[in-house]
Amino acid sequence: MLPQEKMRWIGQTTYEKYQQRGFPEGCLNQVVLCGIKLEQLPKNFSIQQSRLYECRIRGMVLKQLDLSGCVITDCIFDSLQIESLKAAGAWIHGTVFSGDRFGRFDLSDTRINYSCIQDCETRFLHLDRAILNSVYFYRIRYQSVTGQETVNMRLSGATGDEIENYKQCVRAAIF
């Protein structure tokens, strides 16, 4: 990923210009998206190696959204219906997923810190080699979860007992 200072910054106005032009291929790759309300994307879309700060992604019905390798900070993913959401290798911090429905939710090799996944449904949740640090799961409905053996669960600044309690809570919610 390019250093942030070498990336082009995109605001709401530029996003809307891309929207009017049908989102040219690669237009949101290796950029910084800051404070944008994303409410429309093509049915199959990819945002690669980008940084999303304080964005609100909401109300879309998509076949596929690929956010692999992105840095996603302080964002809200709200009321989405996506057949396949891939965030493999992403770094997610302070982000909320709420009221979403995913066919496949791929968080393999992803680092997730201080985030929440609540009131979501997914058929397949992939957590292979994911690192979960202070991530909470509330009212998750799923059919299948992979990665139980390789997921790494942490709780920053906690005692050994608190960490064990956290791991039990996560396992009870998703495994």
C-alpha positions as CSV (number, residue, x, y, z in Angstrom):
1,M,0.0,0.0,0.0
2,L,1.2,3.5,-0.8
3,P,2.0,5.8,2.1
4,Q,-1.0,7.9,3.0
5,E,0.8,11.2,2.0
6,K,1.2,9.8,-1.6
7,M,-2.4,8.8,-2.0
8,R,-5.0,11.0,-3.6
9,W,-7.7,12.2,-1.2
10,I,-11.3,11.8,-2.3
11,G,-14.3,13.6,-0.8
12,Q,-18.0,13.5,-1.3
13,T,-17.9,15.7,-4.4
14,T,-15.4,13.6,-6.3
15,Y,-17.2,10.4,-5.2
16,E,-20.4,11.8,-6.7
17,K,-18.6,12.7,-10.0
18,Y,-17.4,9.1,-10.2
19,Q,-20.9,7.9,-9.5
20,Q,-22.3,10.0,-12.4
21,R,-19.6,8.5,-14.7
22,G,-20.5,4.9,-13.6
23,F,-17.4,4.4,-11.4
24,P,-14.6,4.0,-13.9
25,E,-12.5,0.8,-13.1
26,G,-10.0,1.4,-10.4
27,C,-11.2,4.9,-9.6
28,L,-11.3,4.1,-5.8
29,N,-8.1,2.1,-5.7
30,Q,-5.1,3.4,-3.7
31,V,-6.9,6.5,-2.6
32,V,-8.0,8.0,0.8
33,L,-11.8,8.2,1.1
34,C,-12.6,10.5,4.0
35,G,-16.1,11.3,5.4
36,I,-18.0,9.9,2.4
37,K,-21.5,8.6,2.4
38,L,-21.3,5.6,0.0
39,E,-24.9,4.8,-0.9
40,Q,-24.4,3.5,-4.5
41,L,-21.8,1.3,-6.1
42,P,-21.9,-1.1,-9.1
43,K,-23.3,-4.6,-8.3
44,N,-19.7,-6.0,-8.5
45,F,-17.1,-3.5,-7.1
46,S,-13.6,-3.5,-5.8
47,I,-11.8,-0.9,-3.6
48,Q,-8.2,-2.1,-3.3
49,Q,-5.4,-0.9,-1.1
50,S,-7.3,2.2,-0.1
51,R,-7.9,4.0,3.2
52,L,-11.5,4.6,4.3
53,Y,-11.8,7.1,7.2
54,E,-15.2,8.0,8.9
55,C,-17.2,6.7,5.9
56,R,-20.8,5.5,6.1
57,I,-21.5,2.7,3.7
58,R,-25.3,2.1,3.8
59,G,-28.4,0.7,2.2
60,M,-26.8,-1.0,-0.9
61,V,-27.8,-4.2,-2.5
62,L,-24.6,-5.7,-4.2
63,K,-23.5,-9.0,-5.6
64,Q,-19.8,-8.5,-4.5
65,L,-17.8,-5.9,-2.7
66,D,-14.1,-6.5,-2.3
67,L,-12.2,-4.3,0.2
68,S,-9.1,-6.5,0.4
69,G,-6.0,-4.8,1.7
70,C,-7.8,-1.7,2.8
71,V,-7.4,0.3,6.0
72,I,-10.9,0.9,7.3
73,T,-11.1,3.3,10.3
74,D,-14.2,4.7,12.2
75,C,-16.6,3.6,9.5
76,I,-20.2,2.4,9.7
77,F,-21.5,-0.4,7.4
78,D,-25.3,-0.2,7.8
79,S,-28.2,-2.0,6.3
80,L,-26.2,-3.6,3.5
81,Q,-27.2,-6.7,1.5
82,I,-24.1,-8.1,-0.2
83,E,-23.8,-11.6,-1.5
84,S,-20.0,-11.6,-1.0
85,L,-18.1,-9.1,1.1
86,K,-14.4,-9.7,1.1
87,A,-12.1,-7.8,3.4
88,A,-9.2,-10.3,3.4
89,G,-6.0,-8.8,4.6
90,A,-7.7,-5.5,5.6
91,W,-7.0,-3.6,8.8
92,I,-10.3,-2.5,10.5
93,H,-10.4,-0.2,13.5
94,G,-13.3,1.4,15.4
95,T,-15.8,0.3,12.8
96,V,-19.4,-0.9,13.2
97,F,-21.2,-3.4,11.0
98,S,-24.9,-3.2,11.9
99,G,-28.1,-4.6,10.3
100,D,-26.2,-6.2,7.4
101,R,-26.9,-9.3,5.4
102,F,-24.1,-11.1,3.7
103,G,-24.0,-14.4,1.8
104,R,-20.2,-14.7,2.4
105,F,-18.3,-12.4,4.8
106,D,-14.6,-13.0,4.4
107,L,-12.4,-11.6,7.1
108,S,-9.5,-14.0,6.5
109,D,-6.1,-12.5,7.5
110,T,-7.8,-9.4,8.7
111,R,-6.8,-7.4,11.8
112,I,-9.9,-6.0,13.5
113,N,-9.5,-3.7,16.5
114,Y,-12.1,-2.1,18.8
115,S,-15.0,-2.8,16.4
116,C,-18.5,-4.3,16.6
117,I,-20.5,-6.6,14.4
118,Q,-24.1,-6.6,15.5
119,D,-27.6,-7.6,14.2
120,C,-26.0,-9.1,11.1
121,E,-26.8,-12.3,9.1
122,T,-24.3,-14.2,7.0
123,R,-24.4,-17.7,5.6
124,F,-20.6,-18.1,5.7
125,L,-18.2,-16.2,8.0
126,H,-14.5,-16.7,7.3
127,L,-12.1,-15.8,10.1
128,D,-9.1,-17.8,9.1
129,R,-5.9,-16.3,10.6
130,A,-7.9,-13.2,11.6
131,I,-6.7,-11.1,14.6
132,L,-9.6,-9.9,16.8
133,N,-8.6,-7.3,19.4
134,S,-11.5,-6.0,21.5
135,V,-14.1,-7.0,18.8
136,Y,-17.6,-7.7,19.9
137,F,-20.3,-9.7,18.3
138,Y,-24.0,-9.2,19.1
139,R,-27.0,-11.0,17.7
140,I,-25.2,-12.6,14.8
141,R,-27.0,-15.2,12.7
142,Y,-24.9,-17.5,10.6
143,Q,-24.9,-21.0,9.0
144,S,-21.1,-21.7,8.9
145,V,-18.0,-20.2,10.5
146,T,-14.4,-21.1,9.5
147,G,-11.2,-20.2,11.2
148,Q,-11.9,-21.3,14.8
149,E,-8.5,-23.0,15.0
150,T,-6.5,-20.1,13.6
151,V,-8.3,-16.9,14.8
152,N,-6.3,-14.9,17.3
153,M,-8.4,-13.2,20.0
154,R,-6.9,-10.4,22.1
155,L,-8.1,-7.8,24.6
156,S,-5.7,-4.9,25.0
157,G,-4.7,-4.1,28.6
158,A,-6.7,-6.9,30.1
159,T,-5.7,-9.4,32.7
160,G,-5.5,-13.1,31.9
161,D,-8.9,-13.8,33.4
162,E,-10.5,-11.0,31.4
163,I,-8.9,-12.3,28.2
164,E,-10.3,-15.8,28.9
165,N,-13.7,-14.3,29.6
166,Y,-13.6,-12.3,26.3
167,K,-12.6,-15.4,24.3
168,Q,-15.5,-17.4,25.9
169,C,-17.9,-14.6,24.9
170,V,-16.7,-14.4,21.3
171,R,-16.8,-18.2,21.0
172,A,-20.3,-18.3,22.4
173,A,-21.4,-15.6,19.9
174,I,-19.9,-17.0,16.8
175,F,-18.6,-20.6,17.1
